[in-house]
């Protein structure tokens, strides 16, 4: 059941990312500065990439990554989306520039999640093929 929740969260992140992208392209284009629009677009890009990664990781065959590790990596990716993209979205919408200090925590979470995935892929011994 938990795997389905992680997969659903990854899919939801993708849908929200598409919505945020459209919102930025249409509603924010003439409201915020070009620099803020670039920040918004960066948040959308990272949300889409890592939302897809969270979905793929949790649906990967257990021969590649153990289920427990899949869930942990997926959860870290999802939390990092919230921190990274979320802080940038709020920064652009509110003008609170201090939120930019939080964003690197999300970026660090992305890096750690990718390194954990790499470690799991290397450590996992694949089944012998006949």
NUVEX-992607 format. One record per atom (N, C-alpha, C, CB): x, y, z negated; residue number from 1; residue in three letters. Coordinates in pm, 1 decimal. Glycine has a CB too. Layout:
REM NUVEX-992607
LODO         px         py         pz     k     r
LODO          X          Y          Z   NUM   ALA
...
//
This chain:
REM NUVEX-992607
LODO         px         py         pz     k     r
LODO       81.4     -119.8        0.0     1   UNK
LODO        0.0        0.0        0.0     1   UNK
LODO       85.9      126.5        0.0     1   UNK
LODO      -92.7       -0.3     -120.0     1   UNK
LODO      192.4      126.3      -77.4     2   UNK
LODO      277.3      244.5      -84.1     2   UNK
LODO      339.2      275.1       52.5     2   UNK
LODO      387.4      225.1     -189.3     2   UNK
LODO      372.3      173.4      130.7     3   UNK
LODO      427.4      193.7      263.8     3   UNK
LODO      327.8      269.3      351.2     3   UNK
LODO      464.3       59.1      328.3     3   UNK
LODO      202.0      234.8      340.8     4   UNK
LODO       99.6      302.7      419.8     4   UNK
LODO       88.2      449.4      378.5     4   UNK
LODO      -36.3      232.2      403.8     4   UNK
LODO      103.7      478.3      251.3     5   UNK
LODO       97.2      616.6      203.5     5   UNK
LODO      214.4      696.4      259.3     5   UNK
LODO       97.4      621.5       48.8     5   UNK
LODO      334.3      637.2      257.4     6   UNK
LODO      451.6      705.5      312.8     6   UNK
LODO      433.9      729.0      463.1     6   UNK
LODO      580.0      623.1      286.2     6   UNK
LODO      383.8      628.5      533.6     7   UNK
LODO      361.8      641.9      677.7     7   UNK
LODO      257.9      750.3      705.1     7   UNK
LODO      316.5      507.1      739.0     7   UNK
LODO      150.4      750.4      627.3     8   UNK
LODO       46.5      852.4      644.5     8   UNK
LODO      101.7      992.1      615.2     8   UNK
LODO      -73.7      822.5      552.9     8   UNK
LODO      185.7     1003.6      513.1     9   UNK
LODO      245.8     1133.2      480.7     9   UNK
LODO      336.4     1180.4      594.3     9   UNK
LODO      325.6     1124.4      349.1     9   UNK
LODO      412.8     1089.2      652.7    10   UNK
LODO      497.5     1124.6      766.4    10   UNK
LODO      414.6     1171.7      885.0    10   UNK
LODO      583.7     1005.8      807.1    10   UNK
LODO      305.1     1100.2      913.2    11   UNK
LODO      216.7     1139.0     1022.6    11   UNK
LODO      151.3     1274.1      993.5    11   UNK
LODO      109.0     1031.3     1045.7    11   UNK
LODO      110.6     1295.4      869.0    12   UNK
LODO       50.9     1423.7      830.9    12   UNK
LODO      151.2     1537.5      847.7    12   UNK
LODO        0.4     1418.6      685.7    12   UNK
LODO      276.6     1513.0      811.9    13   UNK
LODO      381.5     1615.2      830.6    13   UNK
LODO      395.1     1651.7      977.5    13   UNK
LODO      517.1     1565.3      776.0    13   UNK
LODO      381.3     1552.4     1063.3    14   UNK
LODO      389.5     1578.9     1207.1    14   UNK
LODO      272.8     1666.8     1251.8    14   UNK
LODO      390.6     1446.6     1286.8    14   UNK
LODO      151.5     1633.1     1207.2    15   UNK
LODO       34.3     1712.0     1244.9    15   UNK
LODO       45.8     1855.1     1192.7    15   UNK
LODO      -93.9     1646.4     1191.5    15   UNK
LODO       86.8     1869.5     1068.1    16   UNK
LODO      102.9     2002.6     1009.0    16   UNK
LODO      212.5     2079.8     1082.7    16   UNK
LODO      136.6     1991.8      857.7    16   UNK
LODO      319.9     2010.1     1119.7    17   UNK
LODO      428.0     2075.0     1193.9    17   UNK
LODO      381.5     2129.4     1327.8    17   UNK
LODO      541.8     1978.0     1215.4    17   UNK
LODO      299.3     2051.7     1398.3    18   UNK
LODO      244.7     2098.5     1526.3    18   UNK
LODO      155.6     2219.9     1501.8    18   UNK
LODO      164.6     1985.0     1597.9    18   UNK
LODO       73.3     2213.0     1398.0    19   UNK
LODO      -13.0     2326.4     1364.9    19   UNK
LODO       66.8     2450.8     1329.0    19   UNK
LODO     -104.8     2290.0     1250.1    19   UNK
LODO      172.2     2431.7     1249.6    20   UNK
LODO      257.6     2545.8     1212.2    20   UNK
LODO      328.5     2602.9     1334.3    20   UNK
LODO      361.5     2503.6     1106.3    20   UNK
LODO      369.3     2516.0     1425.7    21   UNK
LODO      432.0     2563.8     1548.5    21   UNK
LODO      336.9     2649.4     1630.4    21   UNK
LODO      480.6     2446.6     1631.9    21   UNK
LODO      213.2     2602.6     1643.9    22   UNK
LODO      113.0     2678.8     1718.6    22   UNK
LODO       80.9     2810.3     1647.9    22   UNK
LODO      -15.2     2595.8     1736.7    22   UNK
LODO       70.1     2804.7     1515.1    23   UNK
LODO       42.8     2926.5     1437.4    23   UNK
LODO      154.1     3029.4     1459.4    23   UNK
LODO       29.4     2893.1     1286.0    23   UNK
LODO      278.0     2982.6     1455.7    24   UNK
LODO      390.0     3074.1     1476.7    24   UNK
LODO      390.4     3133.8     1616.6    24   UNK
LODO      520.6     3002.5     1451.7    24   UNK
LODO      362.2     3049.6     1716.2    25   UNK
LODO      366.4     3095.3     1854.8    25   UNK
LODO      253.1     3192.1     1887.9    25   UNK
LODO      360.7     2976.6     1948.3    25   UNK
LODO      139.0     3174.5     1824.2    26   UNK
LODO       23.4     3255.1     1861.5    26   UNK
LODO      -12.4     3362.9     1759.6    26   UNK
LODO      -94.2     3166.1     1881.9    26   UNK
LODO      -15.3     3327.7     1632.2    27   UNK
LODO      -61.4     3423.4     1531.1    27   UNK
LODO       50.8     3511.2     1476.7    27   UNK
LODO     -126.9     3349.6     1417.0    27   UNK
LODO      171.3     3457.4     1470.1    28   UNK
LODO      281.1     3534.1     1409.9    28   UNK
LODO      364.6     3611.2     1510.8    28   UNK
LODO      370.4     3442.1     1333.3    28   UNK
LODO      354.8     3575.6     1637.1    29   UNK
LODO      441.7     3633.2     1740.7    29   UNK
LODO      446.2     3785.5     1736.6    29   UNK
LODO      395.2     3588.5     1877.4    29   UNK
LODO      331.3     3848.4     1719.6    30   UNK
LODO      325.7     3995.1     1720.6    30   UNK
LODO      318.3     4055.3     1580.9    30   UNK
LODO      206.7     4041.3     1801.1    30   UNK
LODO      329.4     3972.5     1476.2    31   UNK
LODO      312.7     4019.8     1338.7    31   UNK
LODO      445.4     4027.0     1263.5    31   UNK
LODO      216.4     3929.0     1263.9    31   UNK
LODO      533.2     3933.4     1289.2    32   UNK
LODO      661.6     3929.0     1217.9    32   UNK
LODO      774.5     3965.6     1313.8    32   UNK
LODO      686.2     3788.1     1155.9    32   UNK
LODO      889.8     3993.1     1256.8    33   UNK
LODO     1006.0     4030.2     1338.0    33   UNK
LODO     1055.3     3908.9     1417.3    33   UNK
LODO     1119.8     4086.6     1248.6    33   UNK
LODO     1128.1     3933.6     1526.0    34   UNK
LODO     1184.3     3821.5     1601.5    34   UNK
LODO     1273.7     3731.7     1514.1    34   UNK
LODO     1264.5     3874.3     1720.7    34   UNK
LODO     1344.6     3791.6     1419.9    35   UNK
LODO     1428.9     3711.8     1329.6    35   UNK
LODO     1346.1     3620.3     1241.0    35   UNK
LODO     1514.6     3803.0     1242.8    35   UNK
LODO     1236.0     3674.6     1189.1    36   UNK
LODO     1147.9     3591.6     1106.7    36   UNK
LODO     1080.9     3483.1     1190.0    36   UNK
LODO     1041.6     3678.1     1038.2    36   UNK
LODO     1050.4     3513.2     1314.9    37   UNK
LODO      991.2     3412.2     1402.1    37   UNK
LODO     1090.9     3298.2     1426.9    37   UNK
LODO      946.9     3475.8     1536.2    37   UNK
LODO     1218.4     3332.0     1438.6    38   UNK
LODO     1322.0     3228.4     1452.8    38   UNK
LODO     1330.3     3142.5     1327.0    38   UNK
LODO     1459.5     3292.7     1482.0    38   UNK
LODO     1319.4     3204.8     1211.2    39   UNK
LODO     1319.3     3129.4     1085.4    39   UNK
LODO     1200.0     3034.0     1083.3    39   UNK
LODO     1314.8     3225.7      962.6    39   UNK
LODO     1083.1     3082.4     1121.8    40   UNK
LODO      961.8     3000.1     1125.8    40   UNK
LODO      983.0     2880.6     1219.5    40   UNK
LODO      839.2     3084.6     1172.0    40   UNK
LODO     1036.7     2908.7     1337.6    41   UNK
LODO     1059.6     2801.9     1436.2    41   UNK
LODO     1159.1     2698.3     1383.9    41   UNK
LODO     1110.8     2861.5     1568.6    41   UNK
LODO     1259.6     2741.2     1310.4    42   UNK
LODO     1356.3     2648.4     1250.2    42   UNK
LODO     1286.0     2558.1     1148.9    42   UNK
LODO     1472.3     2726.3     1181.8    42   UNK
LODO     1197.7     2617.7     1068.4    43   UNK
LODO     1121.1     2539.6      970.5    43   UNK
LODO     1035.4     2435.1     1040.1    43   UNK
LODO     1032.7     2631.7      885.0    43   UNK
LODO      970.4     2473.8     1149.1    44   UNK
LODO      886.6     2380.3     1225.2    44   UNK
LODO      972.0     2268.3     1283.7    44   UNK
LODO      810.5     2454.1     1338.0    44   UNK
LODO     1084.1     2302.7     1343.3    45   UNK
LODO     1171.7     2202.1     1403.4    45   UNK
LODO     1216.6     2098.8     1300.5    45   UNK
LODO     1293.6     2269.0     1466.9    45   UNK
LODO     1265.0     2146.2     1187.1    46   UNK
LODO     1311.9     2054.4     1083.8    46   UNK
LODO     1197.2     1970.9     1027.7    46   UNK
LODO     1380.3     2131.9      971.3    46   UNK
LODO     1078.8     2030.8     1016.1    47   UNK
LODO      963.2     1954.8      968.1    47   UNK
LODO      928.5     1843.4     1066.3    47   UNK
LODO      841.6     2047.7      947.3    47   UNK
LODO      926.2     1874.1     1195.2    48   UNK
LODO      891.0     1773.4     1294.6    48   UNK
LODO      994.9     1662.1     1301.6    48   UNK
LODO      875.3     1837.9     1431.1    48   UNK
LODO     1120.0     1697.2     1305.5    49   UNK
LODO     1226.0     1596.7     1313.8    49   UNK
LODO     1223.3     1504.4     1191.9    49   UNK
LODO     1363.5     1664.6     1325.7    49   UNK
LODO     1213.9     1562.9     1075.0    50   UNK
LODO     1222.4     1482.0      953.7    50   UNK
LODO     1089.9     1415.1      918.3    50   UNK
LODO     1268.4     1567.8      838.2    50   UNK
LODO      978.9     1471.7      961.1    51   UNK
LODO      850.9     1402.3      946.2    51   UNK
LODO      848.7     1275.8     1029.2    51   UNK
LODO      735.0     1493.3      986.3    51   UNK
LODO      898.9     1284.9     1152.0    52   UNK
LODO      909.2     1166.4     1237.4    52   UNK
LODO     1006.7     1065.5     1177.7    52   UNK
LODO      953.8     1205.7     1379.3    52   UNK
LODO     1117.4     1115.2     1125.2    53   UNK
LODO     1215.1     1025.8     1062.1    53   UNK
LODO     1154.2      953.2      943.1    53   UNK
LODO     1338.9     1104.6     1017.3    53   UNK
LODO     1077.9     1024.4      860.5    54   UNK
LODO     1013.7      961.4      744.5    54   UNK
LODO      918.2      852.2      788.9    54   UNK
LODO      938.8     1066.0      660.3    54   UNK
LODO      846.8      877.0      896.3    55   UNK
LODO      753.6      778.4      950.1    55   UNK
LODO      827.6      656.9     1005.0    55   UNK
LODO      667.2      841.1     1059.5    55   UNK
LODO      930.7      680.9     1084.7    56   UNK
LODO     1006.3      570.8     1145.5    56   UNK
LODO     1078.9      487.9     1039.5    56   UNK
LODO     1107.3      625.5     1247.3    56   UNK
LODO     1139.8      553.4      942.2    57   UNK
LODO     1215.0      481.5      838.3    57   UNK
LODO     1124.0      385.2      763.3    57   UNK
LODO     1280.0      580.6      739.5    57   UNK
LODO     1006.8      431.5      726.7    58   UNK
LODO      918.9      347.8      645.7    58   UNK
LODO      854.9      236.0      728.8    58   UNK
LODO      810.2      433.5      581.0    58   UNK
LODO      854.5      250.6      860.4    59   UNK
LODO      798.7      146.5      946.4    59   UNK
LODO      905.9       56.9     1008.7    59   UNK
LODO      716.0      209.8     1055.7    59   UNK
LODO     1032.0       83.1      977.2    60   UNK
LODO     1142.3        2.4     1032.1    60   UNK
LODO     1130.4     -141.8      983.7    60   UNK
LODO     1280.2       61.8      991.1    60   UNK
LODO     1173.9     -234.6     1066.0    61   UNK
LODO     1171.1     -374.6     1022.4    61   UNK
LODO     1256.5     -394.5      897.2    61   UNK
LODO     1220.4     -467.1     1135.1    61   UNK
LODO     1208.5     -478.9      806.6    62   UNK
LODO     1281.8     -501.3      682.1    62   UNK
LODO     1416.6     -568.0      707.6    62   UNK
LODO     1198.9     -586.7      586.7    62   UNK
LODO     1437.4     -621.6      826.8    63   UNK
LODO     1568.9     -677.4      859.6    63   UNK
LODO     1673.0     -566.2      868.8    63   UNK
LODO     1563.1     -756.3      992.3    63   UNK
LODO     1629.8     -445.6      893.7    64   UNK
LODO     1722.5     -333.0      904.0    64   UNK
LODO     1741.9     -262.0      770.7    64   UNK
LODO     1672.9     -234.3     1007.6    64   UNK
LODO     1631.6     -234.1      703.5    65   UNK
LODO     1637.3     -159.8      577.3    65   UNK
LODO     1534.3     -221.1      482.9    65   UNK
LODO     1610.4       -5.6      599.2    65   UNK
LODO     1577.1     -250.1      360.9    66   UNK
LODO     1486.9     -308.5      261.7    66   UNK
LODO     1370.1     -213.6      233.0    66   UNK
LODO     1563.3     -340.6      131.2    66   UNK
LODO     1254.5     -271.2      202.9    67   UNK
LODO     1133.3     -192.6      181.0    67   UNK
LODO     1152.7      -87.4       72.1    67   UNK
LODO     1017.6     -284.3      144.2    67   UNK
LODO     1214.6     -124.5      -36.6    68   UNK
LODO     1236.7      -29.6     -146.4    68   UNK
LODO     1320.7       89.7     -101.3    68   UNK
LODO     1305.0      -99.7     -264.2    68   UNK
LODO     1425.5       61.4      -23.6    69   UNK
LODO     1510.5      168.9       28.9    69   UNK
LODO     1434.0      252.9      130.5    69   UNK
LODO     1638.2      110.8       93.3    69   UNK
LODO     1350.2      188.7      211.8    70   UNK
LODO     1269.4      263.1      308.4    70   UNK
LODO     1184.4      367.2      236.5    70   UNK
LODO     1179.8      167.4      389.8    70   UNK
LODO     1119.8      324.7      130.2    71   UNK
LODO     1031.0      414.1       56.8    71   UNK
LODO     1107.8      529.0       -8.4    71   UNK
LODO      954.0      336.2      -49.1    71   UNK
LODO     1223.1      498.0      -64.0    72   UNK
LODO     1303.2      603.2     -128.0    72   UNK
LODO     1352.5      705.1      -26.8    72   UNK
LODO     1422.1      542.2     -201.8    72   UNK
LODO     1401.9      656.4       86.0    73   UNK
LODO     1452.9      746.6      190.5    73   UNK
LODO     1338.5      830.2      246.6    73   UNK
LODO     1522.3      666.2      304.5    73   UNK
LODO     1226.2      765.3      274.7    74   UNK
LODO     1110.0      836.7      326.2    74   UNK
LODO     1063.7      942.9      226.9    74   UNK
LODO      995.8      738.7      356.6    74   UNK
LODO     1057.3      908.0      100.1    75   UNK
LODO     1014.8     1003.9       -2.8    75   UNK
LODO     1110.6     1122.3       -9.5    75   UNK
LODO     1006.2      935.1     -140.5    75   UNK
LODO     1240.3     1096.0        0.8    76   UNK
LODO     1338.6     1204.3       -2.8    76   UNK
LODO     1323.4     1295.0      118.9    76   UNK
LODO     1481.4     1147.4       -9.3    76   UNK
LODO     1300.0     1236.5      235.8    77   UNK
LODO     1277.7     1317.6      356.0    77   UNK
LODO     1153.7     1404.7      341.0    77   UNK
LODO     1264.1     1227.6      479.7    77   UNK
LODO     1046.2     1346.6      288.8    78   UNK
LODO      922.0     1422.1      272.3    78   UNK
LODO      938.1     1534.8      170.1    78   UNK
LODO      808.6     1328.4      229.5    78   UNK
LODO     1004.2     1506.1       60.0    79   UNK
LODO     1029.1     1609.3      -41.4    79   UNK
LODO     1118.1     1719.6       16.0    79   UNK
LODO     1094.8     1547.4     -167.5    79   UNK
LODO     1217.2     1681.2       93.6    80   UNK
LODO     1308.0     1779.1      153.6    80   UNK
LODO     1236.0     1867.7      254.6    80   UNK
LODO     1425.2     1708.2      221.0    80   UNK
LODO     1138.6     1811.9      326.4    81   UNK
LODO     1056.3     1893.5      417.2    81   UNK
LODO      983.3     2000.4      337.3    81   UNK
LODO      954.5     1805.0      495.4    81   UNK
LODO      925.3     1957.8      226.8    82   UNK
LODO      851.1     2051.2      142.2    82   UNK
LODO      941.5     2165.6       95.6    82   UNK
LODO      791.1     1977.6       20.7    82   UNK
LODO     1061.8     2131.1       51.8    83   UNK
LODO     1153.2     2232.7       -0.9    83   UNK
LODO     1211.7     2317.9      112.1    83   UNK
LODO     1266.6     2166.1      -81.1    83   UNK
LODO     1263.8     2253.9      216.7    84   UNK
LODO     1329.8     2327.0      325.1    84   UNK
LODO     1229.2     2408.9      405.5    84   UNK
LODO     1404.4     2229.7      417.6    84   UNK
LODO     1138.3     2338.5      472.6    85   UNK
LODO     1042.9     2408.1      558.7    85   UNK
LODO      946.8     2493.2      475.9    85   UNK
LODO      964.4     2307.4      644.1    85   UNK
LODO      901.5     2440.4      363.8    86   UNK
LODO      808.2     2514.6      279.8    86   UNK
LODO      864.4     2647.1      233.1    86   UNK
LODO      769.4     2432.3      160.8    86   UNK
LODO      990.4     2646.6      190.4    87   UNK
LODO     1050.9     2771.9      144.2    87   UNK
LODO     1063.4     2872.6      258.3    87   UNK
LODO     1188.9     2745.0       82.7    87   UNK
LODO     1092.4     2823.8      378.9    88   UNK
LODO     1103.4     2914.7      493.5    88   UNK
LODO      967.2     2969.1      535.9    88   UNK
LODO     1169.5     2843.3      611.3    88   UNK
LODO      865.6     2883.3      533.8    89   UNK
LODO      730.9     2930.7      567.4    89   UNK
LODO      688.3     3041.8      470.9    89   UNK
LODO      629.1     2813.5      563.3    89   UNK
LODO      705.9     3017.5      342.0    90   UNK
LODO      664.7     3116.2      242.4    90   UNK
LODO      750.3     3242.1      253.4    90   UNK
LODO      674.3     3057.1      100.5    90   UNK
LODO      878.8     3226.5      281.4    91   UNK
LODO      967.6     3342.1      300.1    91   UNK
LODO      915.1     3432.0      411.3    91   UNK
LODO     1111.6     3295.7      332.4    91   UNK
LODO      881.3     3372.4      525.1    92   UNK
LODO      833.5     3452.3      639.1    92   UNK
LODO      699.1     3517.5      607.5    92   UNK
LODO      821.1     3364.3      765.4    92   UNK
LODO      607.8     3441.2      548.4    93   UNK
LODO      472.9     3493.8      522.5    93   UNK
LODO      469.0     3597.5      410.2    93   UNK
LODO      379.7     3379.9      488.3    93   UNK
LODO      558.9     3582.0      312.2    94   UNK
LODO      554.1     3670.7      195.5    94   UNK
LODO      659.6     3780.7      198.3    94   UNK
LODO      570.6     3589.9       70.1    94   UNK
LODO      765.3     3760.1      275.7    95   UNK
LODO      875.1     3855.7      275.9    95   UNK
LODO      967.8     3841.9      156.1    95   UNK
LODO      820.6     3994.3      280.2    95   UNK
LODO      945.4     3739.5       74.8    96   UNK
LODO     1028.4     3715.9      -44.1    96   UNK
LODO     1159.8     3649.5       -1.5    96   UNK
LODO      952.7     3626.6     -148.7    96   UNK
LODO     1260.3     3727.7       24.3    97   UNK
LODO     1387.7     3678.5       76.6    97   UNK
LODO     1462.5     3587.5      -20.6    97   UNK
LODO     1475.2     3794.7      112.8    97   UNK
LODO     1437.6     3598.4     -148.3    98   UNK
LODO     1506.8     3514.3     -246.5    98   UNK
LODO     1473.6     3366.0     -224.5    98   UNK
LODO     1468.4     3556.9     -390.3    98   UNK
LODO     1363.7     3336.7     -157.1    99   UNK
LODO     1328.8     3197.3     -129.5    99   UNK
LODO     1432.6     3129.3      -40.5    99   UNK
LODO     1191.4     3189.8      -63.7    99   UNK
LODO     1509.0     3209.2       31.4   100   UNK
LODO     1616.7     3153.7      113.5   100   UNK
LODO     1721.9     3081.7       30.7   100   UNK
LODO     1682.2     3263.6      193.8   100   UNK
LODO     1728.5     3110.8      -98.7   101   UNK
LODO     1824.2     3041.6     -186.1   101   UNK
LODO     1779.7     2898.8     -215.8   101   UNK
LODO     1841.9     3118.8     -317.3   101   UNK
LODO     1650.9     2870.7     -200.4   102   UNK
LODO     1597.8     2737.0     -226.8   102   UNK
LODO     1616.5     2645.2     -106.0   102   UNK
LODO     1449.4     2745.2     -264.1   102   UNK
LODO     1612.8     2702.3       11.7   103   UNK
LODO     1617.7     2626.2      136.6   103   UNK
LODO     1734.0     2526.9      143.9   103   UNK
LODO     1626.6     2721.1      252.3   103   UNK
LODO     1855.4     2563.1      104.0   104   UNK
LODO     1966.1     2466.8      112.1   104   UNK
LODO     1944.8     2340.0       28.9   104   UNK
LODO     2093.1     2533.3       67.9   104   UNK
LODO     1863.4     2348.4      -75.6   105   UNK
LODO     1833.4     2226.4     -152.6   105   UNK
LODO     1761.2     2125.0      -64.9   105   UNK
LODO     1747.6     2259.6     -277.4   105   UNK
LODO     1670.1     2172.9       17.8   106   UNK
LODO     1601.9     2084.5      111.7   106   UNK
LODO     1698.1     2030.2      216.2   106   UNK
LODO     1487.1     2157.9      179.8   106   UNK
LODO     1786.3     2115.9      265.3   107   UNK
LODO     1886.3     2070.9      362.0   107   UNK
LODO     1978.0     1964.7      304.2   107   UNK
LODO     1968.5     2188.2      410.4   107   UNK
LODO     2014.8     1982.8      179.2   108   UNK
LODO     2097.3     1882.3      111.3   108   UNK
LODO     2020.8     1750.6       99.6   108   UNK
LODO     2140.3     1932.3      -28.9   108   UNK
LODO     1892.0     1759.0       69.4   109   UNK
LODO     1808.9     1638.8       63.7   109   UNK
LODO     1805.8     1565.7      196.9   109   UNK
LODO     1667.6     1674.6       21.5   109   UNK
LODO     1796.9     1640.7      308.0   110   UNK
LODO     1801.0     1577.9      440.8   110   UNK
LODO     1932.3     1501.8      460.2   110   UNK
LODO     1784.2     1684.4      552.0   110   UNK
LODO     2041.5     1566.8      426.8   111   UNK
LODO     2172.8     1504.2      444.5   111   UNK
LODO     2183.6     1377.7      360.2   111   UNK
LODO     2285.3     1602.6      407.2   111   UNK
LODO     2142.9     1386.2      235.6   112   UNK
LODO     2149.5     1269.9      146.9   112   UNK
LODO     2062.4     1156.4      201.6   112   UNK
LODO     2104.5     1308.1        3.5   112   UNK
LODO     1942.6     1188.5      248.6   113   UNK
LODO     1854.1     1084.7      303.9   113   UNK
LODO     1917.2     1016.9      424.7   113   UNK
LODO     1718.5     1145.1      343.2   113   UNK
LODO     1976.8     1094.1      514.1   114   UNK
LODO     2042.0     1034.7      631.6   114   UNK
LODO     2161.5      948.1      590.9   114   UNK
LODO     2087.7     1145.0      728.9   114   UNK
LODO     2237.6      993.9      491.3   115   UNK
LODO     2351.0      913.3      444.1   115   UNK
LODO     2302.9      784.9      375.9   115   UNK
LODO     2438.3      995.2      346.7   115   UNK
LODO     2194.5      792.5      300.4   116   UNK
LODO     2138.0      672.1      239.0   116   UNK
LODO     2091.2      574.1      345.9   116   UNK
LODO     2021.1      708.7      145.9   116   UNK
LODO     2030.1      625.8      450.5   117   UNK
LODO     1987.2      538.5      560.1   117   UNK
LODO     2107.7      472.9      626.7   117   UNK
LODO     1905.6      618.0      664.1   117   UNK
LODO     2211.6      551.7      652.8   118   UNK
LODO     2332.8      495.1      713.9   118   UNK
LODO     2391.5      385.8      625.9   118   UNK
LODO     2437.9      605.2      738.4   118   UNK
LODO     2398.4      411.0      496.3   119   UNK
LODO     2450.5      312.2      402.3   119   UNK
LODO     2365.7      185.4      405.5   119   UNK
LODO     2454.6      370.0      259.8   119   UNK
LODO     2235.0      200.5      404.0   120   UNK
LODO     2145.6       84.4      406.4   120   UNK
LODO     2161.0        4.3      535.1   120   UNK
LODO     2000.5      129.1      390.4   120   UNK
LODO     2177.9       72.8      645.7   121   UNK
LODO     2193.2        3.3      773.5   121   UNK
LODO     2324.6      -73.4      780.9   121   UNK
LODO     2185.1      102.5      888.4   121   UNK
LODO     2429.1      -20.2      720.0   122   UNK
LODO     2558.3      -87.5      720.8   122   UNK
LODO     2559.2     -202.6      622.4   122   UNK
LODO     2670.2       10.6      688.3   122   UNK
LODO     2500.7     -183.9      505.6   123   UNK
LODO     2507.1     -284.8      401.7   123   UNK
LODO     2414.2     -402.6      427.4   123   UNK
LODO     2474.5     -223.1      269.8   123   UNK
LODO     2303.6     -378.9      495.0   124   UNK
LODO     2204.6     -483.4      519.4   124   UNK
LODO     2263.0     -587.0      615.3   124   UNK
LODO     2073.0     -423.2      576.6   124   UNK
LODO     2261.9     -711.2      574.0   125   UNK
LODO     2314.8     -819.5      657.0   125   UNK
LODO     2200.1     -871.6      743.7   125   UNK
LODO     2377.3     -935.1      568.7   125   UNK
LODO     2212.3     -855.4      876.9   126   UNK
LODO     2105.3     -902.0      964.1   126   UNK
LODO     2097.3    -1055.2      965.0   126   UNK
LODO     2126.4     -849.1     1106.6   126   UNK
LODO     1977.1    -1105.6      991.9   127   UNK
LODO     1958.6    -1249.8     1000.6   127   UNK
LODO     2034.3    -1302.3     1122.3   127   UNK
LODO     1807.6    -1286.3     1008.9   127   UNK
LODO     2083.6    -1424.5     1111.2   128   UNK
LODO     2153.7    -1486.4     1224.7   128   UNK
LODO     2057.2    -1510.4     1338.5   128   UNK
LODO     2220.5    -1619.0     1183.0   128   UNK
LODO     2100.4    -1484.3     1458.3   129   UNK
LODO     2017.3    -1507.8     1577.6   129   UNK
LODO     2056.0    -1640.2     1640.6   129   UNK
LODO     2032.5    -1392.1     1680.7   129   UNK
LODO     1957.7    -1709.7     1683.5   130   UNK
LODO     1983.4    -1839.4     1751.4   130   UNK
LODO     1983.3    -1821.4     1899.6   130   UNK
LODO     1878.9    -1945.0     1712.5   130   UNK
//
